[in-house]
Amino acid sequence: MKFGIHNPSWLFPGAPADIFAGVTAKARWAEDHGFTWFSVMDHLIQIDMAGARDEPFLEGWTVLAALAAVTSKIRLATLVSSVAYRNPAHLAKIATTVDVISRGRMTLGIGAGWFQAEYQQYGFEFPPAPATRIRQMEEAVRLIRTMWSEPRASFSGKYFHTDAAILEPKPLQRPQPPIMIAGGGEQMTLRAVARLGDACNVGGDPDMVRHKYAVLRQHCEAAGRPYEAIERTAITSFLLANTATELAAKRARLDPAGTFGGYAVTVAQAAEIVGRYAEAGVQLLISSIYKNDPETQELLASEILPAYA
């Protein structure tokens, strides 16, 4: 099992002008400590489960482009881009640019979108039916793949179209960069992964993740696609300390309202939980570090990763 770091917060020491320095240091640290993946949220305001909505928040693809220039090995991704926030042909161009800057280290993470308040604030249309948003996402993936493969991409769908569009240069990764489709919806989202995705990303405890993978396998069989063709990833959030006493003090400091919904556990407990994710079939475990807690990062690198080296 491989490990990744997800950046859920832009609260770093220093003034707002130091935000990029903070995320750069975090990405470089992850690259130097055995992590193979670094992702950022593609949101425009903070989501409730990670902080206050009015916190400083940087735009994801802009940050990825900048990180691509200051890292050398780690895979870079959005987790994940909402289909509604950019014309998918434009998104194909943006993602290609990051792939070129990074010399082939970009994964396009995409999802159907869900944060209605964000849509409303920024003036995006929010189709209330999840099925509509999922169909938009599927069509966007097909359009993006067409843009990446055809000299002049013509695409006519229900929601999106292009007319002999030129995308040059093409992405560096061959045959195409991987597309991760995130979400655990069993009827439509995981079916879309089986048909169109190179990777899935699901949340939940290890038992839930195991169940979602079993559903994905069924959709792969129905689609006539090898289950092993899909990279199986999962995301979970950690807040770690060496002892229960230290953990209680940290939680009181970082989560006084008690809203954190991930694993606030000791290192020993985290090792058991990570082992269960491995047994569930996770190939890449992406750790979302609550409030950018540096000790949690260090403990993951020093105490958890060595068991899987």
C-alpha positions in Angstrom: 0.0 0.0 0.0 1.2 3.5 -0.9 0.4 6.7 1.0 -0.6 10.2 0.1 -1.1 13.5 1.8 -4.2 15.6 1.2 -4.3 19.3 2.0 -7.6 20.2 3.6 -6.7 23.6 5.0 -4.8 26.7 4.0 -4.1 27.8 7.6 -0.4 28.0 7.8 1.8 30.0 10.1 2.3 33.6 9.0 0.3 36.1 7.1 -1.9 35.2 4.1 1.0 36.1 1.9 2.8 33.0 3.3 0.1 30.5 2.4 1.9 29.2 -0.7 5.2 28.9 1.2 3.3 26.8 3.7 1.8 24.4 1.1 5.1 24.2 -0.8 6.9 23.2 2.4 4.2 20.6 3.1 4.4 19.1 -0.5 8.2 19.0 -0.5 8.1 17.4 3.0 5.7 14.7 1.7 7.9 14.1 -1.3 11.0 13.6 0.9 9.3 11.3 3.4 8.0 8.5 1.3 4.6 9.8 0.3 3.7 9.3 -3.4 0.7 11.6 -3.7 -0.2 15.2 -2.8 -3.6 16.6 -3.5 -5.5 19.8 -2.8 -9.3 20.4 -2.6 -10.8 22.0 -5.6 -13.2 24.2 -3.7 -13.6 28.0 -3.7 -14.5 28.3 0.0 -13.7 26.0 2.9 -16.0 23.1 3.5 -17.7 22.8 6.9 -16.0 19.5 7.9 -12.5 21.0 7.6 -12.9 24.6 8.9 -14.8 27.9 8.8 -16.2 28.9 5.5 -14.5 32.3 5.6 -11.0 30.9 6.1 -8.3 31.8 3.5 -8.7 29.4 0.6 -6.5 29.1 -2.5 -7.7 27.9 -6.0 -6.7 24.3 -6.5 -5.4 24.1 -10.1 -3.4 27.4 -9.8 -1.7 25.9 -6.7 -1.0 22.6 -8.5 0.6 24.4 -11.4 2.9 26.2 -9.0 3.7 23.0 -7.0 4.5 21.2 -10.2 7.4 23.6 -10.7 8.8 23.2 -7.2 8.5 19.4 -6.7 10.1 16.6 -8.7 8.7 13.1 -7.8 5.3 13.3 -6.1 2.0 12.9 -8.0 -0.2 16.0 -7.9 -4.0 16.0 -8.0 -7.2 17.7 -7.2 -9.4 15.8 -4.8 -11.6 16.6 -6.6 -12.7 19.0 -9.3 -16.4 19.7 -9.5 -17.7 19.2 -13.0 -19.6 22.5 -12.8 -16.7 24.9 -12.0 -15.0 24.8 -15.4 -16.0 24.0 -18.9 -14.6 20.5 -19.3 -12.7 21.4 -22.5 -11.0 24.2 -20.6 -10.3 21.8 -17.7 -8.7 19.4 -20.2 -6.4 22.3 -21.2 -5.6 23.3 -17.6 -4.9 19.7 -16.5 -2.6 19.2 -19.6 -0.7 22.3 -18.7 -0.1 20.9 -15.2 1.0 17.6 -16.7 3.5 19.3 -18.9 4.9 21.5 -16.0 5.2 18.5 -13.8 6.7 16.3 -16.5 3.9 13.8 -16.3 2.9 13.7 -12.6 -0.7 15.0 -12.8 -3.8 13.0 -11.9 -7.1 14.6 -12.9 -9.5 14.1 -9.9 -13.1 14.8 -10.8 -16.5 14.4 -9.2 -20.1 15.3 -9.6 -20.1 18.2 -7.2 -22.1 18.6 -4.0 -21.5 21.9 -2.1 -24.6 23.8 -3.0 -23.7 26.9 -0.9 -20.5 27.3 -3.0 -22.4 27.0 -6.2 -24.8 29.7 -5.1 -22.0 32.1 -3.9 -20.1 31.8 -7.2 -23.1 31.8 -9.5 -22.9 28.2 -10.8 -26.0 26.4 -11.7 -26.7 23.6 -9.2 -28.8 20.8 -10.6 -30.7 19.5 -7.6 -30.8 15.9 -8.7 -27.5 14.0 -8.0 -28.2 11.8 -11.1 -28.0 14.9 -13.3 -24.7 16.0 -11.8 -23.3 12.5 -12.2 -24.3 12.4 -15.9 -22.6 15.7 -16.4 -19.5 14.4 -14.9 -19.5 11.3 -17.1 -20.0 13.4 -20.2 -17.2 15.7 -19.1 -14.8 12.7 -18.7 -15.6 11.5 -22.2 -15.0 15.0 -23.6 -11.7 15.4 -21.7 -10.5 12.0 -23.1 -11.5 13.2 -26.6 -9.5 16.4 -26.1 -6.5 14.4 -25.0 -6.5 12.0 -27.9 -7.8 13.7 -31.1 -5.9 16.2 -33.2 -9.1 18.3 -33.5 -11.7 17.3 -30.9 -15.3 17.5 -31.9 -17.8 16.4 -29.2 -21.5 16.8 -29.1 -23.2 15.8 -25.9 -26.3 16.8 -23.9 -24.4 19.1 -21.6 -21.1 20.0 -23.4 -19.7 20.2 -26.8 -16.5 21.2 -28.8 -16.1 22.0 -32.4 -12.8 20.8 -33.9 -11.0 22.0 -30.8 -7.2 22.0 -30.8 -5.3 21.0 -27.6 -1.6 21.2 -28.1 0.6 20.1 -26.6 -1.0 16.9 -25.6 -0.3 15.6 -22.0 3.0 13.9 -21.5 1.6 10.8 -19.9 0.8 8.0 -22.3 -1.7 6.9 -23.4 -3.4 9.6 -21.2 -3.1 11.0 -17.6 -5.1 9.0 -15.1 -8.5 10.2 -14.2 -9.7 9.6 -10.7 -13.5 9.6 -10.2 -14.4 10.2 -6.5 -17.4 9.2 -4.6 -19.1 6.1 -3.3 -22.5 6.2 -4.8 -23.2 2.5 -5.6 -25.7 2.8 -8.4 -24.2 5.5 -10.6 -20.8 6.9 -9.4 -19.0 3.5 -9.0 -20.6 2.4 -12.3 -19.0 5.5 -13.9 -15.7 4.5 -12.3 -15.9 1.1 -13.9 -16.8 2.5 -17.3 -14.6 5.6 -17.4 -12.2 5.9 -14.6 -8.6 4.9 -14.0 -8.9 5.2 -10.2 -11.6 5.4 -7.6 -11.6 7.3 -4.3 -14.0 6.4 -1.6 -14.3 7.4 2.1 -15.5 5.7 5.2 -14.1 3.2 7.7 -12.3 0.0 6.4 -15.5 -2.1 6.4 -17.3 0.5 4.3 -14.4 0.8 1.9 -14.3 -2.9 1.5 -18.0 -2.9 0.7 -17.6 -0.1 -1.9 -14.8 -2.0 -3.6 -17.0 -5.1 -3.8 -19.7 -3.0 -5.5 -17.1 -1.6 -7.9 -16.0 -5.1 -8.8 -19.6 -6.0 -9.7 -19.8 -2.9 -12.0 -16.5 -3.8 -13.6 -17.8 -7.3 -14.3 -21.0 -5.9 -15.8 -18.9 -3.5 -18.0 -16.5 -6.2 -19.1 -13.6 -4.3 -17.6 -10.9 -5.9 -15.4 -11.3 -4.8 -11.7 -7.6 -4.6 -11.4 -7.5 -1.9 -14.1 -8.9 0.5 -11.4 -6.5 1.9 -8.8 -8.2 1.6 -5.5 -7.7 4.7 -3.3 -9.4 5.8 -0.1 -9.2 9.0 1.9 -9.4 9.4 5.7 -8.6 12.1 8.1 -6.1 11.8 11.0 -5.2 13.6 14.1 -2.4 11.7 15.9 -0.4 11.8 19.1 1.8 9.3 20.9 -0.3 9.0 24.1 -3.9 9.4 25.0 -3.1 12.4 27.3 -1.2 14.2 24.5 -4.1 13.4 22.1 -6.7 14.9 24.5 -4.6 18.1 24.9 -4.2 18.4 21.1 -7.8 17.9 20.4 -8.8 20.5 23.0 -6.5 22.9 21.2 -7.3 22.2 17.6 -10.9 21.0 17.9 -12.5 22.7 20.8 -16.0 22.3 19.4 -15.6 18.6 18.9 -16.5 18.7 15.2 -13.6 16.7 13.8 -15.1 13.6 12.2 -11.9 11.6 11.3 -9.6 9.4 13.4 -8.3 11.3 16.5 -6.2 8.4 17.8 -2.9 7.4 19.2 -0.1 6.1 17.0 -0.8 2.5 18.1 -4.5 2.8 17.3 -3.6 4.4 13.9 -1.4 1.5 13.0 -4.3 -0.9 13.6 -6.6 1.2 11.5 -4.2 1.5 8.6 -3.7 -2.2 8.6 -7.4 -2.7 8.3 -7.5 -0.4 5.2 -4.7 -2.5 3.7 -6.7 -5.6 4.3 -9.8 -4.0 2.7 -7.8 -3.7 -0.5 -6.7 -0.1 -0.5 -3.8 0.5 -2.8 -3.3 4.2 -2.0 -4.4 5.6 1.4 -4.6 9.4 1.3 -4.4 11.0 4.7 -6.1 14.3 5.2 -4.2 16.0 8.0 -6.6 17.9 10.3 -5.6 21.6 10.6 -2.2 20.8 9.0 -1.0 19.4 12.3 2.8 18.9 11.8 3.1 16.2 14.5 0.4 14.1 12.8 2.4 14.3 9.5 5.7 13.4 11.3 4.1 10.4 13.1 2.6 9.0 9.9 6.0 9.2 8.2 8.1 7.8 11.1 5.7 5.3 12.7 3.2 4.1 10.0 4.9 4.2 6.6 7.9 2.1 7.6 5.7 -0.9 8.1 4.7 -0.7 4.4 8.1 0.3 2.9 
